[in-house]
Amino acid sequence: TDKPRPVLTVSPSWLSPGASVTLNCEVEHPSAGWSFYWYKAVPDLSEKSSSYELLPDGNWTANTSYIIHGQTHTAGYVCRAGRGDPEYHTDHSQPKFVWSADVHSAASLTVSPDRVQHFTSDSVSLTCEGNFTEWRVRKFSEDGRLYSDCRRMTGSTCDINTSKSDTAVYWCESGSGEFSSAVNITVQNDGNGPILVSPVHPVTEGASVSLSCSLRTQKILSNVFFYHNDKLIQNDPRGELKISAVSKSDEGFYKCQYSGRESAQSWMSVKGDGFL
């Protein structure tokens, strides 16, 4: 009676430039005879939804998976299945996204203040940039929910008064179907604990970067310990971690510790000097 809805999974969900992405479509109670259709989700701002375009060779495939080679930008995908003659179709799956931190796409997203971690009740602005007139900011939350619209959107800027539920991946979609780079935002739940101040976007190899630790009541702290992938970086506590020439080995998870309290950890991405 009710049409089944297939479940789409994508791997990886965060892209390295030029990576291959595998889409996998599963029908409940799988059996022989299903064919699969593969689509790209194209933002439709007027309908507050997306339309679907068939991917190349995405029509009537017997395989439950579909591989996209050389993916560089943030994108959304959908699948559905069909069987029989005349063909019976399932509903479309929920869209799933692959995210890229590539800042060279036609659209981009900037965050102010420019840091991954924020305290609760902070004012954070997410601004969409590019040669487009219409925008929406999308959000994929920790609990797996996809939000299509910003609650407070003024022109191309979304203003957030942060709460724990705002910990999510964010990106912009334009009225002409472009996706921006994506960013992680983490909201600190411990009102008395520190946050790590680290850049939202990838750092270019060879560039310098400073990471610091901050309390809600005190922006500049000394006697701070920094960790990279859970390993203490330095035994002499100081106020900030300076890396004068970033290399690929500096990529990874960072967190800070102050007065016995730890911040959340955030990923710092490093991109190649000639990255396009």
N, C-alpha and C positions, 0 to 999 in steps of 0.2 A: 504493500500500500504506500508507505513512505519511501521515497527514493533514498537509497544509501548515499552517504557523502564520503568520498574517499579521503584519506589522510595523506597529505604531502609532507615529506621531510626533505630538507636540503642540507648538504654537507660539502664544504664547511659553511658555517653561517657567517664567519668573518673572513674576508678575502685577503690573501696576499695578491699583489698585482699580477694579473695574467694567469691566475689559478684556474684549474678545472673545477667545476661545480657539478655535483651529482644530485639529481632530483629523483626521489623514489615515491611511487604512488601505490598506496595500499587500499584495497577494498575489503570491507568487513566480510567475514566468511569467504575467503578467496577460493575460487574454483577456476577451472579451465574456461577458455573461450572469451575472456575479457580482452578488449583492445583499449589502448590508452592514448589520450590526447594531452598535449603539453602546450601551455600558454605562458606568455609574458603578461604581467599585470601592468596596465597603462593608467596612470592617475587620471581620474575624471573629476575635476574640482566642482563642476556645476552640480553633479549628482552626489557629491561627497562619497564617492566610491571609486571603483576602477573598472575599466573595460579590459577585455582579454584578447590578445593577438596570438594566433598560432605561432609557435616557434618553428624554425626551419626543420622540415621532416618531422614535425610534431603531430602529424595526422595519422591516426590508426596504427599505432605501434604495438607489437605484441609484448615488448619488454616492459617490465614494471619500473625500469629506471631510464633516465635520459641524462646524457652528459653534455655540459656546455663547456667548451674549451676557450681559454683566453679571456675569461670574465675579468673586467677591471672595475666596473662601477657598481654601486648599490642598485639592486633590482628586486622586483617581486615576481613570483611565479605561482601558477595554478595548474592543477591537473583535473581530468575527469576520465571516466571509463565508460565503455559501451559494449554491448554484446547482442547477438541474435540478428534475425532478418525478418521483418524490419528491425533496425537497431534500436535498442533501449539504452538510454543514457542515464548515468548517475548525475547528481548535482555536481557543480564545481566544488573542488576542495576549498578550504580556507586558504587565502594567500599566505605564502611563506617568503621570507626575505633573506637575501644575502647582503651583508653590509660591507662597505669598503670605506676606509679612512682616506681614500684618494682625494686630495684637495684640488686636483686639476680637472675635475668634471665641470660641465658647463654651469652647474649650480653648486653652491657651497653653503655651509652653515657655520656661523661664528657664535661663540658663547661668551657672554660677559657677566661676571668676571671669568677670564680665560683659565679655568681650572676644572678638573674632573670632579673633585669632591666639594660638597657644600654642606653647610649646617642647615637644620630645619629652620623654616621661616626666612631663609635668605631670598633676596630678590635676584632672579637670574633671567637674563634676556637671551633668547635664541633668535638670531637674525638670519634670514635667508637672503642669499646674494646671487646675482646673475642677471642676465638681460631678459627678464620675464616680468609680467605685470601681476600675475596671480600666484599665490602660494598657499600651501598648508604645511603645518609641522606635524609629523606623525611620531608616535611614541609606541615602543614595544616594551612593556613593563616586565619586571622580574617574575610576575605570576603568569606570564605568557599571554597577556591581553594586548590587543592592538587597538590603539586609539587613533581616530581619523582626523580629529581637529583639536586645535589648541583652545583652551577655555577663554584665554584673553589674547586675541590676535589683533594687532594694530598694524595695518599695512603688511609689511614683510617680517614683522617682529612679534614673537610670542613671549609674553611675560609670565613668569612662574613665581609664585610664592611657595617655596619648596616644602614638601612634606616627604615622609619616608616613601610614599607610593610614587614619588617622582623619580626614584632610582630606575633608570631605563636607558634604552638606546633611542636616540632621536635622529631624525633626518627631515629634509625638506623635499616637497614635491611641487613642481611648477604646473601651471595651467596648460603648458604644452607638453607635458609628459616626462619632464626631466627629473631625475633623482639627484639629490646632493650627496656629498660625503656624509657619513654617519658618525655620531659621537656617543660616548658613554657618559652618563651623569650618575653620580653616586651621592645620596643624601645621608649624612651621618646621623645615626639614631641616638648616639650617646651625647646628650647635651653638654656634658662636661669634658668629653674626650677631644683629642686633636683631629684635624684633617690634614692630609697630605696635599700640598699645593704643587700640582704637576700639570703640564700643558695638555689641553684637550686633543690637539691634533698631533700627528706624527712629527718627530724631530728629524731633521735632515742630517745624514752622516756628515761628520766634520764640524757641525755647528756646536755652539755651547748651550748648555741648559742648566738651570738652577732649580732644585727641588727644595721646598722648605716645609715647615710644620706650623700649624696655626691653631690657636684656641679661639672660641667665639669672642672671648674677652681680651685677647692678646694676640696680635698679628705676628709679632716677631719674638721667637723663642730661642733660647740657647739651651745647651745641655740636651740636645736631641740626638737620638740614635736612628740611623736609616738602615733599612733592610732591602735587599734585592733578591727576589725569589726566595724569601724567608731566611736568607743568610745575612748576618750583620756585616755591613760594608766597612765600618770603621769603629775602632774602639775608643777613639777620642771624640767625645760628644761635641757637637758644634751647632750652629744655628741653621746652616743650610748645606745641601749637598751640591757641589759644583762639578759639572763634567765639562771640561774645556773643549774637547773634541769628541763628540759622540760617535761610537762605532756600533755595529750590529750586535756586538756582544752585550751592549748596555740595554738592549731591549728586554722587557720582562715586567714582572710585578714589583712595585715598590710600596713600602709603607714606612711610617715614622713612629717613633715611640718617645713619649715625653712624660716624665714623672710617673712612670709605671703604666701609663695608658697608651694603647696602640690605636693608630688610625685604621680605617679600612685599607685594603690594598687596591692599587689601580695599575692598570697596564700602561706602560709607556712604549709606544711603537716607534721604530726607527726606519726611515725610508732612505733608499739609495740617493746619492747626489744627482744622478741623471734620471731620476724617476719621473716618468710622464704618465 
